Amino acid sequence: MRRPRPAVSLRWKISLTVTAVCCAVAAVLGVLVHNAVARQTVGQVRKEARADLDTALDLFEYGTSREGINSVLDPPELPDELRKLVHRGRRGSMVGSYRGRLVMWAAAPADGQIMAVWSPYANTRGSLEKFDTAILGSAVLAAAAVAAAGLFLARRISRRLAGTAAVARRISAGDLDARVGETAGRRRRGGRAAPDEVAAVAAALDSMAGTLQSRLQAEQRFTADVAHELRTPLTGILASAALLPEGRPKEMINDRLHALHRLTEDLLEISRLDSGTEHADLAAYELGSLVLRSVRATGLDAEVRIRTDTVVETDRRRLDRILANLVLNAHRHGRPPVTVTVDALSGGIPTIEVRDHGPGFSDELLRHGPQRFRTDAPGRGRGHGLGLTIAVGQAAVLGIDLRFDNPPDGGARAALTFPPQPPPGPPLTP
């Protein structure tokens, strides 16, 4: 199995790309400049050697002394390729050595022999090597400067994109007031703020967040208004229903009215949770006793197992609400036995686990979490899907991590993990 390659950040991708392009351009320019300078420099040496060769041939033809000219007849050090060229009746030049020195040879046929002249070439070779070193050093400095500039610009871009992504995550987590900002991700041009592509993304995100916030607030106001409008007439209808004569019709009417009344109260509670105005009234409690009391108050059959008891700071009313909804959901959609386990993770972090042995949570709930007015009950005959939604909202108010999963051996499990607890004070009696 192949290990996944570590992700490379956009900052380094841009910087490495700019550096690679700069190195490629520097290499191409360096080769072109080197070839041009080498061709010109070596060509000048060849030209001088060939001029000396013409003079030596003239002097050899007239039998005149060749003193002052570096000429040799049939030198053994002449390169083989140049020697073969001369034997074919042609003349040429080639770099070689003479008496341990680097020279430029020029040779031509002369009365059945080889007339060769040489010119010192070591200084020319040294000049070319120094020139190549200068080109390489300039290319390295240019690449380093461009890489630093690319890294700086890429860091600015990645920082702005990271800020935009962080705001998007805050919005996904429920902070609808989060905004990137009107001036975030803009560059200055002529004293004015000119938007660029990153700023356009930020502006689009802010616009989307504003639209989403407006729609959700409208939905929350509608839910709250409907619940408030239903509450008063429902109270009157419940009072009137109590005056009906005893019998089966009265039981059916009261049952439906109480279900509608619970729905109204749940809608009001959800509207308060959505508004973000709910605050926990924290106090220290013994967790085991608190859970035992909460489960008993539901009147449902559930076994409470206290493996590790501890003192926690929490809001008793809100924790009662969470546990009641979880236990009720386990009885409605699962199968017995229903168990509630109080334990502690490593580090002493308190946990509560509510588990049944039914078919488990649906894949949609595990992927997206509880959704209001969506229930796993076939035909939606029992419940309106608000119980788990309220449990999640109340857990958020208490800072408790509430997660849902299906254990490997079957059933559904809801796990409550409390935040790190301060040093416990004297616990209150639940």
NULOKOL-680122 format. One record per residue (C-alpha): x, y, z. Coordinates in nm, 2 decimals, padded with zeros to 4 digits, always signed. Layout:
BEGIN
((X Y Z))
...
END
This chain:
BEGIN
((+00.00 +00.00 +00.00))
((+00.14 +00.33 -00.11))
((+00.17 +00.60 +00.15))
((+00.00 +00.93 +00.05))
((+00.24 +01.20 -00.06))
((+00.26 +01.49 +00.18))
((+00.07 +01.79 +00.04))
((+00.28 +02.09 -00.08))
((+00.13 +02.43 +00.01))
((+00.04 +02.68 -00.26))
((+00.31 +02.91 -00.13))
((+00.59 +02.66 -00.20))
((+00.43 +02.55 -00.53))
((+00.44 +02.91 -00.66))
((+00.79 +02.97 -00.53))
((+00.93 +02.65 -00.67))
((+00.76 +02.72 -01.01))
((+00.90 +03.07 -01.03))
((+01.25 +02.94 -00.92))
((+01.24 +02.66 -01.18))
((+01.14 +02.90 -01.46))
((+01.41 +03.14 -01.35))
((+01.68 +02.87 -01.35))
((+01.56 +02.74 -01.69))
((+01.58 +03.10 -01.84))
((+01.92 +03.16 -01.68))
((+02.05 +02.82 -01.81))
((+01.94 +02.90 -02.16))
((+02.08 +03.25 -02.16))
((+02.40 +03.13 -02.00))
((+02.45 +02.87 -02.27))
((+02.38 +03.12 -02.55))
((+02.61 +03.38 -02.40))
((+02.89 +03.12 -02.34))
((+02.86 +02.99 -02.70))
((+02.87 +03.34 -02.84))
((+03.17 +03.45 -02.64))
((+03.35 +03.12 -02.69))
((+03.29 +03.13 -03.06))
((+03.42 +03.49 -03.08))
((+03.73 +03.43 -02.86))
((+03.83 +03.10 -03.00))
((+03.77 +03.23 -03.35))
((+04.01 +03.51 -03.29))
((+04.28 +03.26 -03.18))
((+04.22 +03.04 -03.48))
((+04.24 +03.35 -03.71))
((+04.58 +03.44 -03.57))
((+04.70 +03.08 -03.59))
((+04.60 +03.06 -03.95))
((+04.77 +03.39 -04.04))
((+05.09 +03.26 -03.88))
((+05.04 +02.93 -04.08))
((+05.01 +03.13 -04.41))
((+05.33 +03.32 -04.32))
((+05.52 +03.00 -04.23))
((+05.41 +02.83 -04.56))
((+05.54 +03.13 -04.76))
((+05.87 +03.13 -04.58))
((+05.90 +02.75 -04.62))
((+05.83 +02.78 -04.99))
((+06.11 +03.03 -05.04))
((+06.34 +02.86 -04.80))
((+06.36 +03.16 -04.57))
((+06.41 +03.12 -04.20))
((+06.09 +03.09 -04.00))
((+06.24 +03.24 -03.68))
((+05.99 +03.44 -03.48))
((+05.71 +03.21 -03.59))
((+05.60 +02.91 -03.37))
((+05.62 +02.66 -03.66))
((+05.71 +02.30 -03.66))
((+05.75 +02.03 -03.94))
((+05.57 +01.70 -03.87))
((+05.54 +01.76 -03.49))
((+05.46 +01.43 -03.31))
((+05.22 +01.62 -03.07))
((+04.99 +01.72 -03.35))
((+04.64 +01.58 -03.28))
((+04.56 +01.27 -03.49))
((+04.24 +01.41 -03.64))
((+04.42 +01.72 -03.76))
((+04.71 +01.50 -03.90))
((+04.46 +01.29 -04.10))
((+04.29 +01.61 -04.23))
((+04.63 +01.74 -04.36))
((+04.71 +01.40 -04.52))
((+04.39 +01.44 -04.72))
((+04.54 +01.76 -04.86))
((+04.34 +02.00 -04.64))
((+04.43 +02.25 -04.37))
((+04.27 +02.30 -04.03))
((+04.31 +02.40 -03.67))
((+04.25 +02.22 -03.34))
((+04.33 +02.26 -02.97))
((+04.60 +02.03 -02.84))
((+04.92 +02.03 -02.64))
((+05.28 +02.10 -02.72))
((+05.56 +02.03 -02.47))
((+05.31 +02.01 -02.19))
((+05.14 +02.34 -02.28))
((+04.78 +02.39 -02.41))
((+04.81 +02.54 -02.76))
((+04.60 +02.60 -03.07))
((+04.74 +02.41 -03.37))
((+04.70 +02.52 -03.73))
((+04.84 +02.28 -03.99))
((+04.86 +02.24 -04.37))
((+05.04 +02.02 -04.63))
((+05.39 +02.15 -04.73))
((+05.58 +01.96 -05.00))
((+05.48 +01.62 -04.87))
((+05.52 +01.72 -04.51))
((+05.31 +01.88 -04.25))
((+05.36 +02.24 -04.16))
((+05.22 +02.32 -03.82))
((+05.21 +02.64 -03.62))
((+05.09 +02.68 -03.26))
((+04.97 +02.96 -03.05))
((+04.93 +02.96 -02.66))
((+04.58 +02.87 -02.56))
((+04.60 +02.84 -02.18))
((+04.51 +03.20 -02.12))
((+04.22 +03.18 -02.35))
((+04.09 +02.87 -02.18))
((+04.13 +03.03 -01.84))
((+03.94 +03.34 -01.95))
((+03.66 +03.13 -02.08))
((+03.64 +02.94 -01.75))
((+03.64 +03.26 -01.55))
((+03.36 +03.39 -01.77))
((+03.16 +03.07 -01.72))
((+03.21 +03.10 -01.34))
((+03.08 +03.46 -01.36))
((+02.77 +03.35 -01.56))
((+02.70 +03.07 -01.31))
((+02.74 +03.30 -01.01))
((+02.51 +03.56 -01.17))
((+02.25 +03.29 -01.25))
((+02.26 +03.16 -00.89))
((+02.22 +03.51 -00.75))
((+01.93 +03.59 -00.99))
((+01.76 +03.26 -00.90))
((+01.79 +03.32 -00.53))
((+01.66 +03.68 -00.57))
((+01.36 +03.56 -00.78))
((+01.29 +03.27 -00.54))
((+01.29 +03.51 -00.24))
((+01.06 +03.75 -00.43))
((+00.83 +03.46 -00.54))
((+00.82 +03.32 -00.19))
((+00.73 +03.66 -00.05))
((+00.45 +03.71 -00.30))
((+00.33 +03.35 -00.27))
((+00.32 +03.39 +00.11))
((+00.10 +03.70 +00.08))
((-00.14 +03.52 -00.16))
((-00.15 +03.20 +00.05))
((-00.20 +03.40 +00.37))
((-00.50 +03.58 +00.22))
((-00.64 +03.26 +00.09))
((-00.59 +03.09 +00.42))
((-00.77 +03.38 +00.59))
((-01.06 +03.34 +00.35))
((-01.07 +02.96 +00.41))
((-01.07 +03.02 +00.79))
((-01.37 +03.24 +00.76))
((-01.54 +02.98 +00.54))
((-01.48 +02.72 +00.81))
((-01.62 +02.95 +01.07))
((-01.93 +03.00 +00.86))
((-01.97 +02.63 +00.82))
((-01.94 +02.59 +01.20))
((-02.23 +02.82 +01.25))
((-02.07 +03.17 +01.29))
((-02.28 +03.35 +01.03))
((-02.14 +03.69 +01.14))
((-01.79 +03.60 +01.02))
((-01.67 +03.80 +00.72))
((-01.34 +03.83 +00.53))
((-01.38 +04.21 +00.52))
((-01.42 +04.47 +00.25))
((-01.05 +04.56 +00.23))
((-00.91 +04.22 +00.28))
((-00.71 +04.08 -00.01))
((-00.68 +04.41 -00.20))
((-00.37 +04.57 -00.35))
((-00.29 +04.94 -00.36))
((-00.27 +05.11 -00.70))
((-00.24 +05.49 -00.73))
((-00.35 +05.54 -00.37))
((-00.67 +05.35 -00.44))
((-00.76 +04.99 -00.33))
((-00.80 +04.78 -00.65))
((-00.96 +04.44 -00.62))
((-00.77 +04.14 -00.74))
((-00.88 +03.77 -00.79))
((-00.83 +03.69 -00.42))
((-01.04 +03.99 -00.32))
((-01.31 +03.87 -00.56))
((-01.32 +03.53 -00.39))
((-01.34 +03.71 -00.05))
((-01.62 +03.94 -00.17))
((-01.81 +03.64 -00.31))
((-01.78 +03.45 +00.02))
((-01.89 +03.76 +00.22))
((-02.19 +03.80 -00.02))
((-02.28 +03.43 +00.02))
((-02.25 +03.45 +00.40))
((-02.47 +03.76 +00.41))
((-02.74 +03.60 +00.19))
((-02.73 +03.28 +00.39))
((-02.75 +03.47 +00.72))
((-03.05 +03.66 +00.60))
((-03.23 +03.35 +00.49))
((-03.16 +03.16 +00.81))
((-03.26 +03.46 +01.02))
((-03.59 +03.48 +00.82))
((-03.65 +03.11 +00.88))
((-03.57 +03.15 +01.25))
((-03.81 +03.44 +01.29))
((-04.08 +03.25 +01.10))
((-04.03 +02.94 +01.33))
((-04.04 +03.16 +01.64))
((-04.34 +03.36 +01.53))
((-04.54 +03.04 +01.44))
((-04.45 +02.88 +01.77))
((-04.55 +03.19 +01.97))
((-04.87 +03.23 +01.77))
((-04.96 +02.86 +01.83))
((-04.88 +02.86 +02.20))
((-05.16 +03.08 +02.32))
((-05.45 +02.91 +02.14))
((-05.31 +02.57 +02.22))
((-05.31 +02.65 +02.59))
((-05.68 +02.75 +02.56))
((-05.76 +02.44 +02.37))
((-05.59 +02.22 +02.62))
((-05.79 +02.38 +02.90))
((-06.11 +02.34 +02.70))
((-06.03 +01.97 +02.63))
((-06.01 +01.91 +03.00))
((-06.38 +01.99 +03.03))
((-06.48 +01.72 +02.78))
((-06.66 +01.41 +02.93))
((-06.43 +01.12 +03.00))
((-06.40 +00.86 +02.72))
((-06.20 +00.75 +02.43))
((-06.26 +01.07 +02.22))
((-06.12 +01.28 +02.50))
((-05.81 +01.06 +02.53))
((-05.75 +01.09 +02.16))
((-05.80 +01.47 +02.15))
((-05.57 +01.52 +02.46))
((-05.30 +01.29 +02.31))
((-05.29 +01.49 +01.98))
((-05.31 +01.82 +02.16))
((-05.02 +01.73 +02.39))
((-04.81 +01.62 +02.09))
((-04.88 +01.95 +01.92))
((-04.80 +02.13 +02.24))
((-04.46 +01.95 +02.27))
((-04.39 +02.03 +01.91))
((-04.46 +02.40 +01.98))
((-04.23 +02.40 +02.28))
((-03.96 +02.23 +02.08))
((-03.99 +02.49 +01.81))
((-03.96 +02.76 +02.06))
((-03.65 +02.60 +02.22))
((-03.49 +02.56 +01.87))
((-03.55 +02.92 +01.79))
((-03.38 +03.03 +02.11))
((-03.08 +02.80 +02.04))
((-03.06 +02.93 +01.68))
((-03.06 +03.29 +01.80))
((-02.74 +03.23 +02.00))
((-02.88 +03.40 +02.31))
((-02.88 +03.09 +02.53))
((-02.62 +03.08 +02.81))
((-02.54 +02.80 +03.05))
((-02.59 +02.84 +03.43))
((-02.29 +02.64 +03.54))
((-02.25 +02.47 +03.88))
((-02.06 +02.17 +04.01))
((-02.24 +01.83 +04.02))
((-02.15 +01.47 +04.08))
((-02.19 +01.34 +03.72))
((-02.30 +00.99 +03.82))
((-02.58 +01.11 +04.05))
((-02.69 +01.37 +03.80))
((-02.71 +01.12 +03.51))
((-02.90 +00.87 +03.73))
((-03.16 +01.13 +03.83))
((-03.20 +01.25 +03.47))
((-03.26 +00.90 +03.33))
((-03.50 +00.81 +03.60))
((-03.70 +01.13 +03.54))
((-03.77 +01.01 +03.18))
((-03.97 +00.72 +03.32))
((-03.82 +00.50 +03.05))
((-03.64 +00.17 +03.10))
((-03.27 +00.23 +03.07))
((-02.97 +00.09 +03.27))
((-02.73 +00.34 +03.41))
((-02.37 +00.22 +03.45))
((-02.13 +00.44 +03.65))
((-01.77 +00.32 +03.58))
((-01.59 +00.64 +03.67))
((-01.76 +00.91 +03.86))
((-01.64 +01.26 +03.88))
((-01.75 +01.62 +03.95))
((-01.83 +01.84 +03.65))
((-01.93 +02.20 +03.60))
((-02.25 +02.20 +03.39))
((-02.60 +02.33 +03.36))
((-02.82 +02.06 +03.52))
((-03.14 +02.16 +03.33))
((-02.97 +02.16 +02.99))
((-02.79 +01.82 +03.06))
((-03.13 +01.68 +03.17))
((-03.28 +01.79 +02.84))
((-02.99 +01.63 +02.64))
((-03.01 +01.30 +02.82))
((-03.39 +01.28 +02.80))
((-03.39 +01.34 +02.43))
((-03.11 +01.08 +02.37))
((-03.28 +00.82 +02.58))
((-03.62 +00.89 +02.43))
((-03.47 +00.86 +02.08))
((-03.31 +00.53 +02.17))
((-03.65 +00.39 +02.28))
((-03.83 +00.53 +01.98))
((-03.59 +00.42 +01.70))
((-03.38 +00.15 +01.87))
((-03.44 -00.17 +02.06))
((-03.37 -00.26 +02.43))
((-03.16 -00.29 +02.62))
((-03.08 +00.09 +02.64))
((-02.77 +00.16 +02.85))
((-02.63 +00.49 +02.98))
((-02.26 +00.47 +03.07))
((-02.07 +00.73 +03.27))
((-01.69 +00.69 +03.23))
((-01.38 +00.90 +03.18))
((-01.12 +00.91 +02.90))
((-00.75 +00.92 +02.95))
((-00.67 +01.25 +03.13))
((-00.99 +01.22 +03.34))
((-01.22 +01.38 +03.08))
((-01.58 +01.28 +03.17))
((-01.79 +01.10 +02.91))
((-02.15 +00.98 +02.88))
((-02.25 +00.71 +02.64))
((-02.62 +00.64 +02.54))
((-02.66 +00.32 +02.35))
((-02.94 +00.10 +02.22))
((-02.93 -00.23 +02.03))
((-03.16 -00.14 +01.73))
((-03.08 -00.09 +01.36))
((-02.84 +00.20 +01.43))
((-02.84 +00.56 +01.30))
((-02.90 +00.61 +00.93))
((-02.61 +00.69 +00.70))
((-02.75 +01.04 +00.63))
((-02.76 +01.12 +01.00))
((-02.40 +01.00 +01.04))
((-02.28 +01.21 +00.74))
((-02.48 +01.53 +00.80))
((-02.59 +01.52 +01.16))
((-02.94 +01.55 +01.30))
((-03.18 +01.74 +01.08))
((-03.50 +01.90 +01.20))
((-03.82 +01.74 +01.08))
((-03.63 +01.44 +00.96))
((-03.66 +01.11 +01.15))
((-03.56 +00.75 +01.10))
((-03.90 +00.63 +01.19))
((-04.08 +00.46 +00.89))
((-04.36 +00.67 +00.77))
((-04.26 +00.94 +01.02))
((-04.52 +00.80 +01.25))
((-04.33 +00.87 +01.57))
((-04.14 +01.19 +01.65))
((-04.07 +01.50 +01.44))
((-03.69 +01.49 +01.43))
((-03.63 +01.77 +01.67))
((-03.51 +01.57 +01.97))
((-03.16 +01.51 +01.85))
((-03.14 +01.86 +01.70))
((-03.22 +02.01 +02.04))
((-02.97 +01.78 +02.20))
((-02.69 +01.90 +01.96))
((-02.79 +02.26 +02.03))
((-02.79 +02.23 +02.40))
((-02.46 +02.04 +02.39))
((-02.31 +02.33 +02.20))
((-02.43 +02.57 +02.47))
((-02.26 +02.36 +02.73))
((-01.94 +02.31 +02.52))
((-02.00 +01.93 +02.51))
((-01.89 +01.73 +02.21))
((-02.18 +01.52 +02.10))
((-02.11 +01.25 +01.84))
((-02.32 +00.97 +01.68))
((-02.20 +00.64 +01.55))
((-02.29 +00.28 +01.50))
((-02.08 +00.03 +01.71))
((-01.94 -00.27 +01.52))
((-02.16 -00.52 +01.72))
((-02.48 -00.33 +01.63))
((-02.70 -00.06 +01.77))
((-02.67 +00.31 +01.78))
((-02.45 +00.51 +02.01))
((-02.44 +00.88 +02.12))
((-02.13 +00.99 +02.30))
((-02.11 +01.30 +02.51))
((-01.75 +01.43 +02.59))
((-01.72 +01.71 +02.84))
((-01.46 +01.98 +02.80))
((-01.16 +01.98 +03.03))
((-01.28 +02.05 +03.38))
((-01.14 +02.31 +03.62))
((-01.04 +02.19 +03.97))
((-01.38 +02.07 +04.12))
((-01.55 +02.27 +04.39))
((-01.80 +02.13 +04.64))
((-02.07 +01.95 +04.43))
((-02.44 +02.04 +04.45))
((-02.71 +01.78 +04.51))
((-02.89 +01.71 +04.19))
END
